Amino acid sequence: MSENSPPTPPRFSATFDRYAIAQIQRAAATGIYDIRGGGAKRHLPHFDDLLFLGASMSRYPLEGYREKCGTDVVLGSRFASKPITIKTPVTIAGMSFGALSAPAKEALGRGASAVGTSTTTGDGGMTVEERSHSKILVYQYLPSRYGMNPDDLRKADAIEVVVGQGAKPGGGGMLLGQKISARVAEMRDLPEGIDQRSACRHPDWTGPDDLEIKIGELREITDWEKPIYVKIGASRPYYDTALAAKAGADVVVVDGMQGGTAATQEVFIENVGIPTLACIWQSVQALRDLGLHRKVQLIVSGGIRTGADVAKALALGADAVSIGTAALVALGDNDPAFEDEYRKLGTTAGAYDDWQDGRDPAGITTQDPELASRLDPVRAGHRLANYLSVLTLEAQTIARACGKSHVHNLEPEDLVALTIEAAAMARVPLAGTDWIPGSTGASF
């Protein structure tokens, strides 16, 4: 090399990149694992890897201004005497009071109610604000039993038995002491200011036979009126969906690993579970094999962002979807208006996921009264309603383009995949071919 040759630029290892090195250094300095929210950040096969085949000569599209395209969904029609009907196939996932502020929970109820859909309590019980501003409220029944009481079960419109979550199937969540305010502590019967780790499994049952007994108990408590959901974290969705349906669930919720979380170990978020795209076909197939597809409703969650994501999940066989992280962004989380304050926290708008610290400048993932007061639940609820309306209109637009008079009429035949991985996971052909990888047989 001559003197005048330009210096060779530093080259980082693909294995030990800057982030991996920083994680090693952080672990060496602190001796504890990293905790955060926000769901998986690694690239995973997702709905972006699918495309719709709009109508042309072989299909006839619907005229958007003259021909109707339905979006209503009935949930819980299998056994419940009072199934719920939502006007859009998009629901709000369970996020607890504790993880979220009281104004944020109120805003979720307001936004969901404005468009005729449901919201969900999350761990820690039901707040007055949430119940009073939610026309349709699903009550989560979790392993921790925090805040659980029969009166609130009866006040709810449906009950969701949580077996697992997409960001942490097989594990429990965390709520750090700085978010255990006096009110949160009272609702959860916990010491104020002390870190809380939720249980990873229910204390009174260990398998599907016990789950069947538990579902029976919940039906008796609610006079067989309320739909009973079972939520599973996506890992073995075929078997888990089948077992939930056999145990008597009206609705199965399957949550892929792109699902967010208020707080858990990063090693869990990035390395446990399977992508949302990979779990839908297996759950649908399980219901079909039991003769229960569309009789037991399937809700899919984990990384839903757009109306196209909604439409693709429905085309693959889901009855509805559920959103969590996207709903918080719609309320105002990670808003660039708070960029200066996010920078003071060592992050930036769009990357802020330290929701467990309780210092959210937007007033959403906090129990600090001053920060929480920044969120106007009426205005935030209106923002969420706008977002939900757009998701619904986008899904309708795609359904009409495929010639469908209801979003539930979308089907796998309307889709193609851009990658071999997505084609194999979703069981739709690779674009430009009729090849579905692995279509000669299925193995679970």
C-alpha positions in Angstrom: 0.0 0.0 0.0 1.4 3.4 -1.0 1.5 6.4 1.3 -1.2 8.1 -0.7 -3.6 5.2 -0.6 -6.8 6.1 1.3 -7.1 4.4 4.7 -9.2 1.3 4.9 -12.5 2.3 6.7 -13.3 0.3 9.9 -15.4 -2.7 9.3 -17.9 -4.0 11.9 -18.7 -7.7 12.2 -22.1 -8.8 11.0 -22.3 -10.9 14.2 -20.7 -8.4 16.6 -22.3 -5.2 15.2 -22.5 -2.0 17.2 -25.7 -3.0 18.9 -24.4 -6.4 20.0 -21.2 -4.8 21.3 -23.2 -2.2 23.2 -25.4 -5.0 24.7 -22.3 -6.9 25.9 -20.9 -3.8 27.4 -24.1 -2.9 29.2 -24.5 -6.4 30.6 -20.8 -6.4 31.8 -21.3 -3.1 33.5 -24.7 -3.8 35.2 -24.9 -7.6 35.6 -28.6 -7.6 34.8 -30.6 -8.3 31.6 -32.2 -5.6 29.6 -35.9 -4.9 30.0 -38.0 -2.9 27.5 -41.3 -2.7 25.7 -42.2 -2.2 22.1 -42.1 -5.7 20.7 -39.6 -7.4 18.4 -37.3 -5.1 16.5 -35.6 -7.7 14.3 -36.7 -8.0 10.7 -39.3 -10.8 10.4 -41.6 -12.1 7.6 -44.7 -9.9 7.8 -47.7 -8.8 5.9 -45.5 -6.5 3.8 -44.4 -9.8 2.1 -47.9 -10.4 0.7 -49.8 -8.6 -2.2 -53.4 -8.6 -3.2 -54.5 -9.6 -6.7 -57.1 -6.9 -7.5 -59.9 -7.6 -10.0 -59.2 -7.2 -13.7 -60.7 -9.4 -16.4 -61.2 -12.6 -14.4 -62.6 -10.8 -11.4 -65.2 -8.0 -11.2 -64.5 -5.2 -8.7 -67.2 -3.4 -6.7 -67.9 0.3 -7.2 -66.9 2.1 -4.0 -69.6 4.8 -4.1 -72.5 2.6 -5.0 -71.9 -1.0 -3.8 -71.7 -1.8 -0.1 -68.8 -3.7 1.6 -69.6 -4.9 5.0 -67.2 -4.7 8.0 -69.3 -5.9 10.9 -68.2 -8.9 13.0 -70.1 -11.0 15.5 -67.9 -12.4 18.3 -68.9 -15.1 20.7 -71.8 -16.7 18.8 -70.8 -20.3 19.7 -72.1 -20.5 23.3 -72.7 -17.0 24.8 -76.3 -15.9 25.0 -75.1 -12.3 24.4 -72.5 -12.3 21.7 -71.0 -8.9 20.8 -71.2 -7.2 17.5 -68.5 -4.8 16.4 -68.7 -2.5 13.4 -65.1 -2.9 12.3 -62.9 -5.9 12.4 -60.3 -4.0 14.4 -60.3 -4.3 18.2 -58.1 -2.8 21.0 -55.8 -5.3 22.7 -55.4 -5.6 26.5 -53.1 -3.0 28.0 -53.3 -2.6 31.8 -53.9 0.4 34.0 -50.5 0.4 35.6 -48.7 0.0 32.3 -50.8 2.8 31.0 -52.1 5.9 32.7 -55.8 6.4 33.6 -56.3 9.1 30.9 -54.8 6.7 28.3 -57.2 3.9 29.3 -60.1 6.3 29.1 -58.9 7.5 25.7 -58.8 3.9 24.4 -62.4 3.4 25.5 -63.5 6.6 24.0 -61.8 5.9 20.6 -63.0 2.4 20.4 -66.6 3.3 21.3 -66.7 6.1 18.7 -66.3 3.6 15.9 -68.3 0.7 17.5 -65.5 -1.7 18.5 -64.2 -3.1 21.7 -61.3 -2.4 24.0 -59.7 -4.6 26.7 -58.7 -4.1 30.3 -55.3 -5.8 30.6 -53.6 -7.0 33.8 -54.6 -5.3 37.0 -58.3 -5.0 36.8 -61.0 -2.6 35.5 -61.0 1.1 36.1 -64.0 3.3 36.5 -62.8 5.6 33.7 -62.4 2.6 31.3 -65.7 1.0 32.0 -67.7 4.3 31.9 -66.2 5.3 28.5 -66.2 1.9 26.8 -69.4 0.7 25.1 -67.9 -2.8 24.6 -65.3 -3.8 27.2 -63.4 -7.2 27.3 -62.1 -8.2 30.7 -58.8 -9.9 30.8 -58.5 -12.9 33.2 -54.8 -13.3 33.7 -52.5 -15.7 35.6 -51.7 -13.0 38.2 -55.4 -12.4 39.1 -54.4 -8.8 39.9 -57.5 -6.7 40.4 -59.8 -9.6 39.6 -63.3 -9.8 41.2 -66.6 -11.4 40.1 -68.4 -8.1 40.1 -66.2 -6.7 37.4 -66.4 -9.9 35.4 -70.2 -9.4 35.3 -69.8 -5.7 34.3 -67.7 -6.7 31.2 -69.1 -7.6 27.8 -66.7 -10.5 27.3 -64.0 -12.2 29.2 -60.5 -13.0 27.8 -58.6 -15.8 29.5 -54.9 -15.0 28.8 -52.7 -18.0 28.5 -49.8 -16.2 26.7 -48.8 -13.1 24.9 -46.9 -12.8 21.6 -43.9 -10.9 23.0 -43.4 -13.4 25.8 -45.2 -16.8 25.4 -44.3 -18.8 28.4 -43.3 -15.8 30.5 -44.9 -13.1 32.6 -44.7 -9.4 32.3 -43.2 -6.8 34.6 -44.4 -3.6 36.2 -41.5 -1.8 37.8 -41.9 -0.1 41.2 -41.9 3.5 39.8 -45.2 2.7 38.2 -46.8 1.0 41.3 -48.6 4.1 42.5 -50.9 4.1 45.5 -53.9 3.5 43.2 -52.2 0.7 41.2 -51.0 -0.9 44.5 -54.5 -0.9 45.9 -56.1 -2.4 42.8 -53.5 -5.1 42.6 -53.1 -5.7 46.4 -49.3 -5.0 46.1 -46.9 -2.9 48.1 -46.5 0.6 46.7 -43.3 1.3 44.8 -42.1 -2.4 44.7 -41.3 -4.1 41.4 -44.0 -6.6 40.3 -43.6 -9.6 38.0 -46.7 -11.2 36.7 -47.1 -15.0 36.9 -46.4 -17.0 33.7 -49.2 -19.5 34.3 -52.5 -19.7 36.0 -52.3 -20.9 39.6 -55.3 -23.2 39.5 -54.9 -25.1 36.3 -52.1 -26.8 34.3 -53.6 -27.9 31.1 -56.6 -27.9 28.7 -58.8 -30.1 30.9 -58.4 -27.6 33.7 -59.0 -24.8 31.2 -62.4 -26.4 30.3 -63.3 -26.4 34.0 -62.3 -22.7 34.4 -64.3 -21.6 31.3 -67.3 -23.4 32.8 -66.8 -21.5 36.1 -66.6 -18.2 34.2 -69.8 -19.0 32.3 -71.6 -19.8 35.6 -70.4 -16.5 37.2 -71.8 -14.6 34.2 -74.9 -16.7 33.6 -73.6 -17.9 30.2 -74.1 -14.4 28.8 -70.5 -13.3 28.1 -68.4 -14.6 25.2 -65.2 -16.3 26.6 -62.0 -15.6 24.7 -58.7 -17.5 25.1 -55.6 -15.6 24.2 -52.4 -17.5 23.3 -48.9 -16.4 22.4 -47.9 -17.8 19.1 -45.5 -20.7 19.4 -47.5 -23.8 18.6 -50.6 -22.2 17.3 -52.1 -25.3 15.6 -52.3 -27.3 18.8 -53.0 -24.4 21.1 -55.9 -23.2 19.0 -57.3 -26.7 18.8 -57.0 -27.2 22.6 -58.6 -23.8 23.3 -61.5 -24.5 21.0 -62.0 -28.0 22.5 -62.0 -26.4 26.0 -65.0 -24.4 25.0 -63.7 -21.0 23.9 -66.0 -18.8 21.9 -63.1 -16.8 20.5 -59.4 -17.6 20.1 -56.9 -14.7 20.1 -53.5 -15.6 18.7 -50.7 -13.1 19.3 -47.6 -13.1 17.1 -44.1 -12.1 18.3 -44.4 -8.7 16.7 -46.9 -7.9 19.5 -45.7 -5.2 21.9 -45.4 -5.4 25.6 -45.2 -2.9 28.5 -42.1 -4.6 29.8 -40.2 -7.9 29.6 -36.7 -9.1 28.9 -35.3 -8.2 25.5 -33.9 -11.7 25.1 -37.5 -12.9 25.3 -38.9 -10.4 22.9 -36.4 -11.1 20.2 -36.0 -14.9 20.5 -39.2 -16.5 21.7 -42.3 -17.1 19.7 -43.1 -17.1 16.0 -44.0 -14.2 13.6 -47.7 -13.3 13.2 -47.7 -14.3 9.6 -46.6 -17.8 10.5 -49.4 -18.4 13.0 -52.5 -17.5 11.1 -52.7 -20.5 8.7 -52.0 -22.9 11.5 -54.7 -21.5 13.7 -57.2 -21.4 10.9 -56.3 -25.0 9.9 -56.8 -26.2 13.5 -60.3 -24.7 13.5 -61.1 -26.2 10.1 -60.0 -29.6 11.1 -62.4 -29.4 14.0 -65.2 -28.1 11.8 -65.2 -24.8 13.8 -63.8 -22.2 11.5 -66.1 -19.1 11.6 -68.0 -20.9 14.4 -65.2 -20.2 16.9 -64.0 -16.7 15.9 -60.2 -16.0 15.4 -58.7 -12.7 16.3 -55.1 -12.1 15.2 -52.7 -9.6 16.8 -49.1 -8.6 16.7 -47.7 -5.8 14.5 -51.0 -4.7 12.8 -50.4 -1.2 11.4 -52.5 -0.5 8.3 -55.8 -1.4 6.6 -53.7 -3.6 4.3 -52.5 -5.6 7.3 -56.1 -6.0 8.5 -57.3 -7.1 5.1 -54.4 -9.6 4.7 -55.1 -11.2 8.1 -58.8 -11.5 7.2 -58.0 -13.0 3.8 -55.9 -15.7 5.6 -58.9 -16.6 7.6 -59.1 -14.4 10.7 -62.4 -12.9 11.8 -60.8 -9.7 13.3 -57.5 -8.3 14.4 -56.4 -6.5 17.5 -54.0 -3.6 17.9 -51.9 -2.4 20.9 -48.7 -0.5 19.9 -50.4 1.2 17.0 -53.2 2.4 19.2 -50.7 4.0 21.6 -49.0 5.8 18.7 -52.5 7.0 17.5 -53.1 8.4 21.0 -49.9 10.4 20.7 -47.0 8.2 22.0 -43.6 8.8 20.3 -44.9 12.1 19.0 -42.1 14.3 17.5 -43.6 17.2 19.5 -41.9 15.7 22.5 -38.5 15.2 20.7 -36.6 17.3 23.1 -37.8 15.4 26.1 -37.2 12.0 24.4 -33.6 13.1 23.8 -33.2 13.9 27.5 -34.2 10.3 28.1 -31.5 9.1 25.8 -33.7 8.2 22.9 -35.8 9.7 20.1 -39.4 9.9 19.0 -40.2 6.7 17.1 -37.6 4.6 19.1 -38.9 5.3 22.6 -39.7 1.9 24.1 -38.7 2.3 27.8 -42.3 2.3 28.7 -41.4 0.5 32.0 -39.6 3.5 33.3 -42.8 5.5 33.7 -41.3 8.7 32.2 -43.3 8.9 29.0 -43.4 12.6 28.0 -46.7 11.9 26.2 -48.4 10.9 29.4 -49.5 7.5 28.1 -47.2 4.8 29.7 -46.7 6.5 33.0 -48.2 6.9 36.5 -46.6 10.2 37.1 -49.6 12.6 37.8 -47.9 15.5 36.1 -47.0 13.6 32.9 -50.4 11.8 32.8 -52.2 15.2 33.0 -50.6 16.0 29.6 -52.9 13.6 27.8 -56.3 14.9 27.0 -58.4 11.7 26.8 -61.1 13.4 24.7 -58.6 14.6 22.1 -56.6 11.4 22.2 -59.7 9.3 21.8 -60.7 11.3 18.8 -57.3 10.6 17.2 -57.7 6.9 17.9 -61.2 6.9 16.3 -59.8 8.6 13.2 -57.1 6.0 12.9 -59.5 3.1 13.4 -61.8 4.6 10.7 -58.9 4.8 8.3 -58.0 1.2 9.0 -61.5 0.1 8.2 -61.8 2.2 5.0 -58.5 0.9 3.8 -59.6 -2.7 4.3 -62.9 -2.0 2.6 -61.1 -0.4 -0.4 -59.0 -3.6 -0.8 -62.0 -5.8 -0.4 -63.9 -3.9 -3.1 -60.9 -4.0 -5.4 -61.0 -7.8 -5.1 -64.8 -7.9 -5.8 -65.9 -8.6 -2.3 -69.1 -7.4 -0.7 -67.8 -8.1 2.8 -64.3 -8.0 4.2 -64.8 -11.6 5.5 -65.2 -12.7 1.8 -61.5 -12.0 1.2 -59.6 -15.4 0.9 -56.1 -16.8 0.3 -56.8 -16.9 -3.4 -56.7 -13.1 -3.4 -53.1 -13.1 -2.2 -49.6 -13.9 -3.5 -46.3 -13.8 -1.7 -43.1 -11.9 -2.5 -40.7 -14.3 -0.7 -40.5 -18.0 -0.4 -40.6 -17.6 3.4 -43.9 -15.7 3.3 -45.4 -18.1 0.8 -44.6 -21.1 3.0 -45.9 -19.4 6.2 -49.1 -18.0 4.7 -49.7 -20.9 2.3 -50.2 -18.7 -0.7 -48.4 -18.9 -4.0 -45.2 -17.1 -4.8 -46.0 -14.2 -7.1 -46.0 -15.1 -10.7 -46.2 -18.9 -10.0 -48.6 -21.4 -8.7 -46.1 -22.8 -6.2 -46.8 -22.9 -2.5 -43.7 -24.1 -0.7 -44.5 -27.1 1.5 -48.0 -27.5 0.0 -47.7 -31.3 -0.4 -48.0 -31.8 3.3 -48.2 -30.0 6.6 -46.1 -30.6 9.7 -46.6 -29.0 13.1 
